[in-house]
Amino acid sequence: MEFLVRTENTLPPDTPDDVREELRARERERAMELRAAGVLRRLWRVPGRGATIGLYEAADPAELHDALVSLPMWKWMDITVEALATHPQEKAP
């Protein structure tokens, strides 16, 4: 199944810079692991905000949930998930 996942970073603004950078580094590392596993298919930044839009692929919502909670910044994210279904025009004739 494919899922459109929107995230907004809610890390408190008074978070020390060294803590913020450590979390970002760990987040990048985990995202690369999810890419290698084929779970994170595409990722876009939302200009001007601490937000992303990602295309994820997982067997079911539970597997997607496991992937999302594995992200180091999970506790500081506002996340919206939309399950995607193939449009009839996208199906092979």
mmCIF file as gemmi writes it, N, C-alpha and C atoms, coordinates in Angstrom:
data_model
loop_
_atom_site.group_PDB
_atom_site.id
_atom_site.type_symbol
_atom_site.label_atom_id
_atom_site.label_alt_id
_atom_site.label_comp_id
_atom_site.label_asym_id
_atom_site.label_entity_id
_atom_site.label_seq_id
_atom_site.pdbx_PDB_ins_code
_atom_site.Cartn_x
_atom_site.Cartn_y
_atom_site.Cartn_z
_atom_site.occupancy
_atom_site.B_iso_or_equiv
_atom_site.pdbx_formal_charge
_atom_site.auth_seq_id
_atom_site.auth_asym_id
_atom_site.pdbx_PDB_model_num
ATOM 1 N N . MET Axp A 1 ? 0.835 -1.176 0 1 0 ? 1 A 1
ATOM 2 C CA . MET Axp A 1 ? 0 0 0 1 0 ? 1 A 1
ATOM 3 C C . MET Axp A 1 ? 0.884 1.245 0 1 0 ? 1 A 1
ATOM 4 N N . GLU Axp A 2 ? 0.387 2.268 -0.666 1 0 ? 2 A 1
ATOM 5 C CA . GLU Axp A 2 ? 1.098 3.545 -0.653 1 0 ? 2 A 1
ATOM 6 C C . GLU Axp A 2 ? 0.364 4.518 0.269 1 0 ? 2 A 1
ATOM 7 N N . PHE Axp A 3 ? 1.158 5.368 0.922 1 0 ? 3 A 1
ATOM 8 C CA . PHE Axp A 3 ? 0.628 6.341 1.864 1 0 ? 3 A 1
ATOM 9 C C . PHE Axp A 3 ? 1.292 7.69 1.626 1 0 ? 3 A 1
ATOM 10 N N . LEU Axp A 4 ? 0.495 8.743 1.645 1 0 ? 4 A 1
ATOM 11 C CA . LEU Axp A 4 ? 1.017 10.101 1.622 1 0 ? 4 A 1
ATOM 12 C C . LEU Axp A 4 ? 1.108 10.546 3.075 1 0 ? 4 A 1
ATOM 13 N N . VAL Axp A 5 ? 2.31 10.89 3.513 1 0 ? 5 A 1
ATOM 14 C CA . VAL Axp A 5 ? 2.54 11.238 4.915 1 0 ? 5 A 1
ATOM 15 C C . VAL Axp A 5 ? 3.042 12.673 4.999 1 0 ? 5 A 1
ATOM 16 N N . ARG Axp A 6 ? 2.291 13.497 5.709 1 0 ? 6 A 1
ATOM 17 C CA . ARG Axp A 6 ? 2.681 14.888 5.934 1 0 ? 6 A 1
ATOM 18 C C . ARG Axp A 6 ? 3.159 15.011 7.379 1 0 ? 6 A 1
ATOM 19 N N . THR Axp A 7 ? 4.34 15.602 7.565 1 0 ? 7 A 1
ATOM 20 C CA . THR Axp A 7 ? 4.866 15.789 8.908 1 0 ? 7 A 1
ATOM 21 C C . THR Axp A 7 ? 5.202 17.256 9.128 1 0 ? 7 A 1
ATOM 22 N N . GLU Axp A 8 ? 5.01 17.699 10.347 1 0 ? 8 A 1
ATOM 23 C CA . GLU Axp A 8 ? 5.389 19.055 10.756 1 0 ? 8 A 1
ATOM 24 C C . GLU Axp A 8 ? 6.217 18.906 12.026 1 0 ? 8 A 1
ATOM 25 N N . ASN Axp A 9 ? 7.4 19.482 12.019 1 0 ? 9 A 1
ATOM 26 C CA . ASN Axp A 9 ? 8.293 19.419 13.17 1 0 ? 9 A 1
ATOM 27 C C . ASN Axp A 9 ? 7.761 20.327 14.27 1 0 ? 9 A 1
ATOM 28 N N . THR Axp A 10 ? 7.553 19.769 15.468 1 0 ? 10 A 1
ATOM 29 C CA . THR Axp A 10 ? 7.073 20.556 16.601 1 0 ? 10 A 1
ATOM 30 C C . THR Axp A 10 ? 8.107 20.595 17.728 1 0 ? 10 A 1
ATOM 31 N N . LEU Axp A 11 ? 9.374 20.399 17.38 1 0 ? 11 A 1
ATOM 32 C CA . LEU Axp A 11 ? 10.449 20.473 18.361 1 0 ? 11 A 1
ATOM 33 C C . LEU Axp A 11 ? 10.403 21.848 19.017 1 0 ? 11 A 1
ATOM 34 N N . PRO Axp A 12 ? 10.406 21.915 20.341 1 0 ? 12 A 1
ATOM 35 C CA . PRO Axp A 12 ? 10.316 23.223 21.012 1 0 ? 12 A 1
ATOM 36 C C . PRO Axp A 12 ? 11.41 24.183 20.532 1 0 ? 12 A 1
ATOM 37 N N . PRO Axp A 13 ? 11.059 25.448 20.308 1 0 ? 13 A 1
ATOM 38 C CA . PRO Axp A 13 ? 12.041 26.41 19.779 1 0 ? 13 A 1
ATOM 39 C C . PRO Axp A 13 ? 13.237 26.634 20.699 1 0 ? 13 A 1
ATOM 40 N N . ASP Axp A 14 ? 13.081 26.347 21.982 1 0 ? 14 A 1
ATOM 41 C CA . ASP Axp A 14 ? 14.199 26.556 22.916 1 0 ? 14 A 1
ATOM 42 C C . ASP Axp A 14 ? 15.114 25.328 23.021 1 0 ? 14 A 1
ATOM 43 N N . THR Axp A 15 ? 14.921 24.348 22.125 1 0 ? 15 A 1
ATOM 44 C CA . THR Axp A 15 ? 15.795 23.169 22.119 1 0 ? 15 A 1
ATOM 45 C C . THR Axp A 15 ? 17.219 23.613 21.776 1 0 ? 15 A 1
ATOM 46 N N . PRO Axp A 16 ? 18.198 23.216 22.59 1 0 ? 16 A 1
ATOM 47 C CA . PRO Axp A 16 ? 19.587 23.612 22.306 1 0 ? 16 A 1
ATOM 48 C C . PRO Axp A 16 ? 20.03 23.164 20.913 1 0 ? 16 A 1
ATOM 49 N N . ASP Axp A 17 ? 20.865 23.967 20.292 1 0 ? 17 A 1
ATOM 50 C CA . ASP Axp A 17 ? 21.331 23.691 18.926 1 0 ? 17 A 1
ATOM 51 C C . ASP Axp A 17 ? 22.006 22.332 18.805 1 0 ? 17 A 1
ATOM 52 N N . ASP Axp A 18 ? 22.815 21.942 19.797 1 0 ? 18 A 1
ATOM 53 C CA . ASP Axp A 18 ? 23.511 20.659 19.7 1 0 ? 18 A 1
ATOM 54 C C . ASP Axp A 18 ? 22.521 19.495 19.742 1 0 ? 18 A 1
ATOM 55 N N . VAL Axp A 19 ? 21.473 19.606 20.529 1 0 ? 19 A 1
ATOM 56 C CA . VAL Axp A 19 ? 20.44 18.563 20.597 1 0 ? 19 A 1
ATOM 57 C C . VAL Axp A 19 ? 19.68 18.518 19.271 1 0 ? 19 A 1
ATOM 58 N N . ARG Axp A 20 ? 19.339 19.691 18.751 1 0 ? 20 A 1
ATOM 59 C CA . ARG Axp A 20 ? 18.622 19.788 17.468 1 0 ? 20 A 1
ATOM 60 C C . ARG Axp A 20 ? 19.44 19.139 16.345 1 0 ? 20 A 1
ATOM 61 N N . GLU Axp A 21 ? 20.733 19.432 16.288 1 0 ? 21 A 1
ATOM 62 C CA . GLU Axp A 21 ? 21.592 18.877 15.232 1 0 ? 21 A 1
ATOM 63 C C . GLU Axp A 21 ? 21.749 17.37 15.377 1 0 ? 21 A 1
ATOM 64 N N . GLU Axp A 22 ? 21.873 16.88 16.599 1 0 ? 22 A 1
ATOM 65 C CA . GLU Axp A 22 ? 21.976 15.433 16.836 1 0 ? 22 A 1
ATOM 66 C C . GLU Axp A 22 ? 20.708 14.728 16.358 1 0 ? 22 A 1
ATOM 67 N N . LEU Axp A 23 ? 19.555 15.29 16.68 1 0 ? 23 A 1
ATOM 68 C CA . LEU Axp A 23 ? 18.287 14.695 16.234 1 0 ? 23 A 1
ATOM 69 C C . LEU Axp A 23 ? 18.174 14.705 14.714 1 0 ? 23 A 1
ATOM 70 N N . ARG Axp A 24 ? 18.564 15.8 14.089 1 0 ? 24 A 1
ATOM 71 C CA . ARG Axp A 24 ? 18.517 15.878 12.615 1 0 ? 24 A 1
ATOM 72 C C . ARG Axp A 24 ? 19.42 14.832 11.972 1 0 ? 24 A 1
ATOM 73 N N . ALA Axp A 25 ? 20.61 14.656 12.522 1 0 ? 25 A 1
ATOM 74 C CA . ALA Axp A 25 ? 21.544 13.659 11.979 1 0 ? 25 A 1
ATOM 75 C C . ALA Axp A 25 ? 20.959 12.256 12.115 1 0 ? 25 A 1
ATOM 76 N N . ARG Axp A 26 ? 20.406 11.942 13.269 1 0 ? 26 A 1
ATOM 77 C CA . ARG Axp A 26 ? 19.802 10.62 13.476 1 0 ? 26 A 1
ATOM 78 C C . ARG Axp A 26 ? 18.573 10.437 12.587 1 0 ? 26 A 1
ATOM 79 N N . GLU Axp A 27 ? 17.825 11.505 12.379 1 0 ? 27 A 1
ATOM 80 C CA . GLU Axp A 27 ? 16.642 11.453 11.513 1 0 ? 27 A 1
ATOM 81 C C . GLU Axp A 27 ? 17.051 11.144 10.071 1 0 ? 27 A 1
ATOM 82 N N . ARG Axp A 28 ? 18.099 11.822 9.582 1 0 ? 28 A 1
ATOM 83 C CA . ARG Axp A 28 ? 18.596 11.561 8.224 1 0 ? 28 A 1
ATOM 84 C C . ARG Axp A 28 ? 19.054 10.121 8.082 1 0 ? 28 A 1
ATOM 85 N N . GLU Axp A 29 ? 19.785 9.634 9.085 1 0 ? 29 A 1
ATOM 86 C CA . GLU Axp A 29 ? 20.283 8.257 9.05 1 0 ? 29 A 1
ATOM 87 C C . GLU Axp A 29 ? 19.124 7.259 8.968 1 0 ? 29 A 1
ATOM 88 N N . ARG Axp A 30 ? 18.113 7.462 9.799 1 0 ? 30 A 1
ATOM 89 C CA . ARG Axp A 30 ? 16.97 6.537 9.795 1 0 ? 30 A 1
ATOM 90 C C . ARG Axp A 30 ? 16.198 6.644 8.489 1 0 ? 30 A 1
ATOM 91 N N . ALA Axp A 31 ? 16.041 7.833 7.951 1 0 ? 31 A 1
ATOM 92 C CA . ALA Axp A 31 ? 15.348 8.005 6.674 1 0 ? 31 A 1
ATOM 93 C C . ALA Axp A 31 ? 16.073 7.254 5.557 1 0 ? 31 A 1
ATOM 94 N N . MET Axp A 32 ? 17.4 7.288 5.571 1 0 ? 32 A 1
ATOM 95 C CA . MET Axp A 32 ? 18.169 6.56 4.558 1 0 ? 32 A 1
ATOM 96 C C . MET Axp A 32 ? 17.959 5.051 4.7 1 0 ? 32 A 1
ATOM 97 N N . GLU Axp A 33 ? 17.845 4.572 5.935 1 0 ? 33 A 1
ATOM 98 C CA . GLU Axp A 33 ? 17.567 3.143 6.153 1 0 ? 33 A 1
ATOM 99 C C . GLU Axp A 33 ? 16.176 2.78 5.619 1 0 ? 33 A 1
ATOM 100 N N . LEU Axp A 34 ? 15.204 3.649 5.848 1 0 ? 34 A 1
ATOM 101 C CA . LEU Axp A 34 ? 13.85 3.39 5.335 1 0 ? 34 A 1
ATOM 102 C C . LEU Axp A 34 ? 13.829 3.434 3.807 1 0 ? 34 A 1
ATOM 103 N N . ARG Axp A 35 ? 14.629 4.321 3.224 1 0 ? 35 A 1
ATOM 104 C CA . ARG Axp A 35 ? 14.746 4.36 1.749 1 0 ? 35 A 1
ATOM 105 C C . ARG Axp A 35 ? 15.336 3.048 1.229 1 0 ? 35 A 1
ATOM 106 N N . ALA Axp A 36 ? 16.407 2.607 1.852 1 0 ? 36 A 1
ATOM 107 C CA . ALA Axp A 36 ? 17.071 1.369 1.426 1 0 ? 36 A 1
ATOM 108 C C . ALA Axp A 36 ? 16.134 0.173 1.538 1 0 ? 36 A 1
ATOM 109 N N . ALA Axp A 37 ? 15.243 0.203 2.511 1 0 ? 37 A 1
ATOM 110 C CA . ALA Axp A 37 ? 14.28 -0.889 2.709 1 0 ? 37 A 1
ATOM 111 C C . ALA Axp A 37 ? 13.067 -0.764 1.79 1 0 ? 37 A 1
ATOM 112 N N . GLY Axp A 38 ? 12.987 0.334 1.026 1 0 ? 38 A 1
ATOM 113 C CA . GLY Axp A 38 ? 11.868 0.526 0.106 1 0 ? 38 A 1
ATOM 114 C C . GLY Axp A 38 ? 10.61 1.061 0.759 1 0 ? 38 A 1
ATOM 115 N N . VAL Axp A 39 ? 10.709 1.486 2.01 1 0 ? 39 A 1
ATOM 116 C CA . VAL Axp A 39 ? 9.534 2.016 2.723 1 0 ? 39 A 1
ATOM 117 C C . VAL Axp A 39 ? 9.33 3.486 2.387 1 0 ? 39 A 1
ATOM 118 N N . LEU Axp A 40 ? 10.372 4.279 2.441 1 0 ? 40 A 1
ATOM 119 C CA . LEU Axp A 40 ? 10.299 5.694 2.081 1 0 ? 40 A 1
ATOM 120 C C . LEU Axp A 40 ? 10.65 5.818 0.612 1 0 ? 40 A 1
ATOM 121 N N . ARG Axp A 41 ? 9.651 6.128 -0.201 1 0 ? 41 A 1
ATOM 122 C CA . ARG Axp A 41 ? 9.85 6.154 -1.658 1 0 ? 41 A 1
ATOM 123 C C . ARG Axp A 41 ? 10.276 7.526 -2.161 1 0 ? 41 A 1
ATOM 124 N N . ARG Axp A 42 ? 9.643 8.576 -1.656 1 0 ? 42 A 1
ATOM 125 C CA . ARG Axp A 42 ? 9.948 9.958 -2.067 1 0 ? 42 A 1
ATOM 126 C C . ARG Axp A 42 ? 9.784 10.857 -0.864 1 0 ? 42 A 1
ATOM 127 N N . LEU Axp A 43 ? 10.484 11.99 -0.861 1 0 ? 43 A 1
ATOM 128 C CA . LEU Axp A 43 ? 10.379 12.929 0.245 1 0 ? 43 A 1
ATOM 129 C C . LEU Axp A 43 ? 10.572 14.347 -0.284 1 0 ? 43 A 1
ATOM 130 N N . TRP Axp A 44 ? 9.665 15.239 0.103 1 0 ? 44 A 1
ATOM 131 C CA . TRP Axp A 44 ? 9.727 16.637 -0.297 1 0 ? 44 A 1
ATOM 132 C C . TRP Axp A 44 ? 9.708 17.517 0.945 1 0 ? 44 A 1
ATOM 133 N N . ARG Axp A 45 ? 10.402 18.65 0.892 1 0 ? 45 A 1
ATOM 134 C CA . ARG Axp A 45 ? 10.297 19.673 1.932 1 0 ? 45 A 1
ATOM 135 C C . ARG Axp A 45 ? 9.177 20.617 1.554 1 0 ? 45 A 1
ATOM 136 N N . VAL Axp A 46 ? 8.565 21.219 2.556 1 0 ? 46 A 1
ATOM 137 C CA . VAL Axp A 46 ? 7.578 22.269 2.332 1 0 ? 46 A 1
ATOM 138 C C . VAL Axp A 46 ? 8.317 23.585 2.573 1 0 ? 46 A 1
ATOM 139 N N . PRO Axp A 47 ? 8.512 24.406 1.529 1 0 ? 47 A 1
ATOM 140 C CA . PRO Axp A 47 ? 9.292 25.622 1.681 1 0 ? 47 A 1
ATOM 141 C C . PRO Axp A 47 ? 8.739 26.537 2.781 1 0 ? 47 A 1
ATOM 142 N N . GLY Axp A 48 ? 9.658 27.072 3.585 1 0 ? 48 A 1
ATOM 143 C CA . GLY Axp A 48 ? 9.296 28.031 4.611 1 0 ? 48 A 1
ATOM 144 C C . GLY Axp A 48 ? 8.748 27.435 5.897 1 0 ? 48 A 1
ATOM 145 N N . ARG Axp A 49 ? 8.722 26.112 5.985 1 0 ? 49 A 1
ATOM 146 C CA . ARG Axp A 49 ? 8.189 25.456 7.182 1 0 ? 49 A 1
ATOM 147 C C . ARG Axp A 49 ? 9.08 24.281 7.552 1 0 ? 49 A 1
ATOM 148 N N . GLY Axp A 50 ? 8.972 23.826 8.77 1 0 ? 50 A 1
ATOM 149 C CA . GLY Axp A 50 ? 9.671 22.618 9.205 1 0 ? 50 A 1
ATOM 150 C C . GLY Axp A 50 ? 8.788 21.419 8.917 1 0 ? 50 A 1
ATOM 151 N N . ALA Axp A 51 ? 8.452 21.239 7.649 1 0 ? 51 A 1
ATOM 152 C CA . ALA Axp A 51 ? 7.486 20.211 7.269 1 0 ? 51 A 1
ATOM 153 C C . ALA Axp A 51 ? 7.987 19.434 6.059 1 0 ? 51 A 1
ATOM 154 N N . THR Axp A 52 ? 7.496 18.198 5.942 1 0 ? 52 A 1
ATOM 155 C CA . THR Axp A 52 ? 7.797 17.361 4.787 1 0 ? 52 A 1
ATOM 156 C C . THR Axp A 52 ? 6.533 16.67 4.307 1 0 ? 52 A 1
ATOM 157 N N . ILE Axp A 53 ? 6.589 16.23 3.064 1 0 ? 53 A 1
ATOM 158 C CA . ILE Axp A 53 ? 5.565 15.36 2.485 1 0 ? 53 A 1
ATOM 159 C C . ILE Axp A 53 ? 6.314 14.161 1.935 1 0 ? 53 A 1
ATOM 160 N N . GLY Axp A 54 ? 5.9 12.971 2.359 1 0 ? 54 A 1
ATOM 161 C CA . GLY Axp A 54 ? 6.584 11.771 1.926 1 0 ? 54 A 1
ATOM 162 C C . GLY Axp A 54 ? 5.641 10.754 1.318 1 0 ? 54 A 1
ATOM 163 N N . LEU Axp A 55 ? 6.159 9.997 0.37 1 0 ? 55 A 1
ATOM 164 C CA . LEU Axp A 55 ? 5.442 8.867 -0.192 1 0 ? 55 A 1
ATOM 165 C C . LEU Axp A 55 ? 6.068 7.617 0.4 1 0 ? 55 A 1
ATOM 166 N N . TYR Axp A 56 ? 5.275 6.896 1.17 1 0 ? 56 A 1
ATOM 167 C CA . TYR Axp A 56 ? 5.736 5.685 1.845 1 0 ? 56 A 1
ATOM 168 C C . TYR Axp A 56 ? 5.019 4.482 1.262 1 0 ? 56 A 1
ATOM 169 N N . GLU Axp A 57 ? 5.69 3.335 1.322 1 0 ? 57 A 1
ATOM 170 C CA . GLU Axp A 57 ? 5.069 2.088 0.898 1 0 ? 57 A 1
ATOM 171 C C . GLU Axp A 57 ? 5.245 1.069 2.022 1 0 ? 57 A 1
ATOM 172 N N . ALA Axp A 58 ? 4.119 0.486 2.438 1 0 ? 58 A 1
ATOM 173 C CA . ALA Axp A 58 ? 4.13 -0.494 3.521 1 0 ? 58 A 1
ATOM 174 C C . ALA Axp A 58 ? 3.036 -1.517 3.255 1 0 ? 58 A 1
ATOM 175 N N . ALA Axp A 59 ? 3.177 -2.683 3.847 1 0 ? 59 A 1
ATOM 176 C CA . ALA Axp A 59 ? 2.194 -3.756 3.636 1 0 ? 59 A 1
ATOM 177 C C . ALA Axp A 59 ? 0.819 -3.361 4.155 1 0 ? 59 A 1
ATOM 178 N N . ASP Axp A 60 ? 0.798 -2.589 5.236 1 0 ? 60 A 1
ATOM 179 C CA . ASP Axp A 60 ? -0.475 -2.194 5.845 1 0 ? 60 A 1
ATOM 180 C C . ASP Axp A 60 ? -0.224 -1.008 6.779 1 0 ? 60 A 1
ATOM 181 N N . PRO Axp A 61 ? -1.293 -0.41 7.33 1 0 ? 61 A 1
ATOM 182 C CA . PRO Axp A 61 ? -1.108 0.74 8.225 1 0 ? 61 A 1
ATOM 183 C C . PRO Axp A 61 ? -0.244 0.435 9.448 1 0 ? 61 A 1
ATOM 184 N N . ALA Axp A 62 ? -0.303 -0.765 9.966 1 0 ? 62 A 1
ATOM 185 C CA . ALA Axp A 62 ? 0.51 -1.119 11.132 1 0 ? 62 A 1
ATOM 186 C C . ALA Axp A 62 ? 1.996 -1.061 10.798 1 0 ? 62 A 1
ATOM 187 N N . GLU Axp A 63 ? 2.372 -1.561 9.629 1 0 ? 63 A 1
ATOM 188 C CA . GLU Axp A 63 ? 3.778 -1.516 9.215 1 0 ? 63 A 1
ATOM 189 C C . GLU Axp A 63 ? 4.228 -0.066 9.02 1 0 ? 63 A 1
ATOM 190 N N . LEU Axp A 64 ? 3.363 0.765 8.452 1 0 ? 64 A 1
ATOM 191 C CA . LEU Axp A 64 ? 3.696 2.181 8.296 1 0 ? 64 A 1
ATOM 192 C C . LEU Axp A 64 ? 3.89 2.82 9.667 1 0 ? 64 A 1
ATOM 193 N N . HIS Axp A 65 ? 2.994 2.53 10.592 1 0 ? 65 A 1
ATOM 194 C CA . HIS Axp A 65 ? 3.107 3.074 11.943 1 0 ? 65 A 1
ATOM 195 C C . HIS Axp A 65 ? 4.454 2.707 12.56 1 0 ? 65 A 1
ATOM 196 N N . ASP Axp A 66 ? 4.861 1.468 12.419 1 0 ? 66 A 1
ATOM 197 C CA . ASP Axp A 66 ? 6.147 1.026 12.962 1 0 ? 66 A 1
ATOM 198 C C . ASP Axp A 66 ? 7.301 1.821 12.351 1 0 ? 66 A 1
ATOM 199 N N . ALA Axp A 67 ? 7.222 2.096 11.06 1 0 ? 67 A 1
ATOM 200 C CA . ALA Axp A 67 ? 8.273 2.872 10.397 1 0 ? 67 A 1
ATOM 201 C C . ALA Axp A 67 ? 8.298 4.304 10.933 1 0 ? 67 A 1
ATOM 202 N N . LEU Axp A 68 ? 7.127 4.903 11.087 1 0 ? 68 A 1
ATOM 203 C CA . LEU Axp A 68 ? 7.069 6.292 11.541 1 0 ? 68 A 1
ATOM 204 C C . LEU Axp A 68 ? 7.551 6.446 12.987 1 0 ? 68 A 1
ATOM 205 N N . VAL Axp A 69 ? 7.174 5.527 13.856 1 0 ? 69 A 1
ATOM 206 C CA . VAL Axp A 69 ? 7.608 5.649 15.257 1 0 ? 69 A 1
ATOM 207 C C . VAL Axp A 69 ? 9.089 5.32 15.422 1 0 ? 69 A 1
ATOM 208 N N . SER Axp A 70 ? 9.709 4.757 14.393 1 0 ? 70 A 1
ATOM 209 C CA . SER Axp A 70 ? 11.147 4.49 14.458 1 0 ? 70 A 1
ATOM 210 C C . SER Axp A 70 ? 11.978 5.743 14.173 1 0 ? 70 A 1
ATOM 211 N N . LEU Axp A 71 ? 11.33 6.801 13.71 1 0 ? 71 A 1
ATOM 212 C CA . LEU Axp A 71 ? 12.042 8.048 13.435 1 0 ? 71 A 1
ATOM 213 C C . LEU Axp A 71 ? 12.416 8.728 14.752 1 0 ? 71 A 1
ATOM 214 N N . PRO Axp A 72 ? 13.658 9.171 14.899 1 0 ? 72 A 1
ATOM 215 C CA . PRO Axp A 72 ? 14.096 9.78 16.154 1 0 ? 72 A 1
ATOM 216 C C . PRO Axp A 72 ? 13.28 11.004 16.581 1 0 ? 72 A 1
ATOM 217 N N . MET Axp A 73 ? 12.709 11.74 15.631 1 0 ? 73 A 1
ATOM 218 C CA . MET Axp A 73 ? 11.939 12.937 15.976 1 0 ? 73 A 1
ATOM 219 C C . MET Axp A 73 ? 10.448 12.662 16.121 1 0 ? 73 A 1
ATOM 220 N N . TRP Axp A 74 ? 10.077 11.394 16.113 1 0 ? 74 A 1
ATOM 221 C CA . TRP Axp A 74 ? 8.674 10.97 16.211 1 0 ? 74 A 1
ATOM 222 C C . TRP Axp A 74 ? 7.899 11.753 17.273 1 0 ? 74 A 1
ATOM 223 N N . LYS Axp A 75 ? 8.47 11.908 18.464 1 0 ? 75 A 1
ATOM 224 C CA . LYS Axp A 75 ? 7.771 12.563 19.574 1 0 ? 75 A 1
ATOM 225 C C . LYS Axp A 75 ? 7.465 14.025 19.297 1 0 ? 75 A 1
ATOM 226 N N . TRP Axp A 76 ? 8.188 14.623 18.353 1 0 ? 76 A 1
ATOM 227 C CA . TRP Axp A 76 ? 8.026 16.047 18.069 1 0 ? 76 A 1
ATOM 228 C C . TRP Axp A 76 ? 7.491 16.286 16.657 1 0 ? 76 A 1
ATOM 229 N N . MET Axp A 77 ? 6.635 15.389 16.199 1 0 ? 77 A 1
ATOM 230 C CA . MET Axp A 77 ? 6.049 15.533 14.865 1 0 ? 77 A 1
ATOM 231 C C . MET Axp A 77 ? 4.534 15.514 14.951 1 0 ? 77 A 1
ATOM 232 N N . ASP Axp A 78 ? 3.937 16.393 14.182 1 0 ? 78 A 1
ATOM 233 C CA . ASP Axp A 78 ? 2.504 16.325 13.942 1 0 ? 78 A 1
ATOM 234 C C . ASP Axp A 78 ? 2.39 15.616 12.593 1 0 ? 78 A 1
ATOM 235 N N . ILE Axp A 79 ? 1.736 14.447 12.562 1 0 ? 79 A 1
ATOM 236 C CA . ILE Axp A 79 ? 1.725 13.596 11.369 1 0 ? 79 A 1
ATOM 237 C C . ILE Axp A 79 ? 0.305 13.379 10.878 1 0 ? 79 A 1
ATOM 238 N N . THR Axp A 80 ? 0.133 13.51 9.56 1 0 ? 80 A 1
ATOM 239 C CA . THR Axp A 80 ? -1.13 13.192 8.903 1 0 ? 80 A 1
ATOM 240 C C . THR Axp A 80 ? -0.842 12.145 7.834 1 0 ? 80 A 1
ATOM 241 N N . VAL Axp A 81 ? -1.643 11.085 7.823 1 0 ? 81 A 1
ATOM 242 C CA . VAL Axp A 81 ? -1.44 9.982 6.872 1 0 ? 81 A 1
ATOM 243 C C . VAL Axp A 81 ? -2.682 9.823 6.014 1 0 ? 81 A 1
ATOM 244 N N . GLU Axp A 82 ? -2.468 9.676 4.718 1 0 ? 82 A 1
ATOM 245 C CA . GLU Axp A 82 ? -3.551 9.375 3.781 1 0 ? 82 A 1
ATOM 246 C C . GLU Axp A 82 ? -3.184 8.106 3.016 1 0 ? 82 A 1
ATOM 247 N N . ALA Axp A 83 ? -4.034 7.09 3.11 1 0 ? 83 A 1
ATOM 248 C CA . ALA Axp A 83 ? -3.838 5.881 2.301 1 0 ? 83 A 1
ATOM 249 C C . ALA Axp A 83 ? -4.192 6.236 0.857 1 0 ? 83 A 1
ATOM 250 N N . LEU Axp A 84 ? -3.424 5.721 -0.084 1 0 ? 84 A 1
ATOM 251 C CA . LEU Axp A 84 ? -3.639 6.022 -1.497 1 0 ? 84 A 1
ATOM 252 C C . LEU Axp A 84 ? -4.13 4.78 -2.23 1 0 ? 84 A 1
ATOM 253 N N . ALA Axp A 85 ? -5.046 4.991 -3.132 1 0 ? 85 A 1
ATOM 254 C CA . ALA Axp A 85 ? -5.552 3.914 -3.994 1 0 ? 85 A 1
ATOM 255 C C . ALA Axp A 85 ? -5.275 4.29 -5.442 1 0 ? 85 A 1
ATOM 256 N N . THR Axp A 86 ? -5.008 3.304 -6.264 1 0 ? 86 A 1
ATOM 257 C CA . THR Axp A 86 ? -4.72 3.552 -7.672 1 0 ? 86 A 1
ATOM 258 C C . THR Axp A 86 ? -5.974 4.069 -8.387 1 0 ? 86 A 1
ATOM 259 N N . HIS Axp A 87 ? -5.8 5.128 -9.111 1 0 ? 87 A 1
ATOM 260 C CA . HIS Axp A 87 ? -6.889 5.705 -9.914 1 0 ? 87 A 1
ATOM 261 C C . HIS Axp A 87 ? -7.075 4.832 -11.157 1 0 ? 87 A 1
ATOM 262 N N . PRO Axp A 88 ? -8.302 4.659 -11.617 1 0 ? 88 A 1
ATOM 263 C CA . PRO Axp A 88 ? -8.532 3.819 -12.816 1 0 ? 88 A 1
ATOM 264 C C . PRO Axp A 88 ? -7.705 4.25 -14.025 1 0 ? 88 A 1
ATOM 265 N N . GLN Axp A 89 ? -7.426 5.548 -14.17 1 0 ? 89 A 1
ATOM 266 C CA . GLN Axp A 89 ? -6.624 6.004 -15.313 1 0 ? 89 A 1
ATOM 267 C C . GLN Axp A 89 ? -5.171 5.563 -15.205 1 0 ? 89 A 1
ATOM 268 N N . GLU Axp A 90 ? -4.722 5.17 -14.026 1 0 ? 90 A 1
ATOM 269 C CA . GLU Axp A 90 ? -3.348 4.747 -13.823 1 0 ? 90 A 1
ATOM 270 C C . GLU Axp A 90 ? -3.16 3.245 -14.068 1 0 ? 90 A 1
ATOM 271 N N . LYS Axp A 91 ? -4.238 2.525 -14.155 1 0 ? 91 A 1
ATOM 272 C CA . LYS Axp A 91 ? -4.141 1.079 -14.36 1 0 ? 91 A 1
ATOM 273 C C . LYS Axp A 91 ? -3.793 0.774 -15.803 1 0 ? 91 A 1
ATOM 274 N N . ALA Axp A 92 ? -3.004 -0.264 -15.989 1 0 ? 92 A 1
ATOM 275 C CA . ALA Axp A 92 ? -2.624 -0.654 -17.354 1 0 ? 92 A 1
ATOM 276 C C . ALA Axp A 92 ? -3.854 -1.106 -18.112 1 0 ? 92 A 1
ATOM 277 N N . PRO Axp A 93 ? -3.92 -0.771 -19.422 1 0 ? 93 A 1
ATOM 278 C CA . PRO Axp A 93 ? -5.097 -1.182 -20.222 1 0 ? 93 A 1
ATOM 279 C C . PRO Axp A 93 ? -5.176 -2.688 -20.407 1 0 ? 93 A 1
